[in-house]
Amino acid sequence: MSVTLSDQDKLTLRTAAYGAVSLLAAADAAGKPHRATTEGSIALSSATGLVGHVLAEYPKDMKLDSKSVAAIADQVLPALTAAMSLLKQQDPAEAGNFRSTVLVAVEAAARTHQGQPSPTIADMARKITAALDAA
């Protein structure tokens, strides 16, 4: 199956994936947000397949409203659902690859703490997973 993604589609995927990491880091403002961003971004850059090619280019034109965690969530959670819907329509295997890639990045970002992630981080990870599964 051949997948055709427009520039806007690619931006949606990048915004969703990198935005999920940014959202998790923002929710961890009292912890280690820079380390979370770094670990999550490394995980995203390790993606393979079509998703890996799309995520290899960091979204320079991605503009997250970073006034609050809620504002970031308002952009990122719908983008996660839209990205999954788009990929499911074109290539279900790539949709699974995208979901797995984002969840690995979220897990990598959450592991910057010793032991279990904080309740805030765990809750945000659940919201990200729910957005991925809403498509």
C-alpha positions in Angstrom: 0.0 0.0 0.0 1.4 3.4 -1.0 1.0 6.2 1.5 0.7 9.7 0.3 1.1 12.4 3.0 0.7 16.1 2.3 3.0 18.6 4.0 0.1 19.4 6.3 -0.3 15.6 7.1 3.4 15.4 8.0 3.1 18.5 10.2 0.1 16.9 12.0 2.2 13.7 12.7 5.2 15.7 13.9 3.0 18.0 16.1 1.3 15.0 17.6 4.5 13.1 18.3 6.8 15.9 19.5 3.8 17.6 21.1 3.1 14.5 23.2 6.6 14.7 24.6 6.3 18.4 25.1 3.0 17.9 26.9 4.5 15.3 29.2 7.4 17.6 30.0 5.1 20.5 30.7 3.1 18.4 33.1 6.4 17.6 34.8 7.4 21.3 35.4 8.4 20.5 39.0 10.5 17.5 38.0 13.0 17.2 35.1 11.2 18.6 32.0 14.4 19.2 30.0 15.5 15.6 30.5 12.0 14.3 29.7 12.0 16.3 26.4 15.5 15.0 25.5 14.7 11.3 26.3 11.3 11.5 24.5 12.9 13.2 21.4 15.6 10.6 21.3 12.9 7.9 21.2 11.1 9.7 18.4 14.2 10.0 16.4 14.7 6.2 16.6 11.4 5.5 14.8 11.4 3.4 11.7 9.2 3.1 8.6 7.2 5.9 7.1 6.7 7.3 10.6 10.5 7.4 11.2 11.0 9.3 7.9 8.4 11.8 8.8 9.6 12.3 12.4 13.2 12.6 11.2 12.5 16.2 10.3 11.9 18.1 13.5 8.8 20.3 13.1 10.4 23.7 12.9 7.1 25.2 12.0 5.3 23.6 14.9 3.8 26.3 17.2 2.6 24.9 20.5 0.7 27.4 22.7 2.9 27.0 25.8 0.9 29.4 28.1 -0.3 26.4 30.1 -0.4 22.6 30.1 -4.1 22.9 29.2 -3.3 25.1 26.1 -0.7 22.5 24.9 -3.1 19.7 25.5 -5.8 21.5 23.4 -3.4 21.3 20.5 -1.7 18.0 21.0 -4.4 15.6 22.0 -6.6 16.3 18.9 -3.4 16.1 16.7 -2.7 12.6 18.2 -6.2 11.5 17.3 -6.1 13.1 13.8 -2.7 11.5 13.1 -4.0 8.1 14.0 -7.1 8.5 11.9 -5.1 9.7 8.9 -2.7 6.8 9.2 -5.4 4.2 9.8 -7.1 5.3 6.5 -3.9 5.0 4.5 -1.9 2.2 6.2 -3.1 0.5 9.4 0.4 -0.9 10.0 1.9 2.6 10.0 -0.9 3.7 12.4 0.3 0.9 14.7 3.9 2.0 14.2 3.0 5.6 15.0 1.1 4.6 18.2 3.9 2.4 19.4 6.5 5.1 18.6 4.6 7.8 20.6 4.0 5.5 23.5 7.7 4.5 23.6 8.6 8.3 23.6 6.1 8.9 26.4 7.6 6.1 28.4 11.1 7.3 27.8 10.1 10.8 28.9 8.4 9.5 32.0 11.4 7.4 33.1 13.4 10.5 34.0 12.2 10.0 37.5 13.6 7.4 40.0 11.0 4.7 40.4 7.4 5.3 39.4 6.3 8.4 37.5 4.4 10.9 39.5 0.6 10.8 39.5 0.6 13.9 37.2 2.9 12.2 34.7 0.9 8.9 34.8 -2.4 10.8 34.2 -1.0 12.7 31.3 0.4 9.5 29.8 -3.2 8.0 30.1 -4.6 11.1 28.3 -2.1 10.7 25.5 -2.9 7.0 25.1 -6.7 7.8 25.1 -6.1 10.4 22.3 -4.2 7.8 20.3 -7.0 5.3 20.7 -9.8 7.7 20.0 -9.4 7.4 16.2 
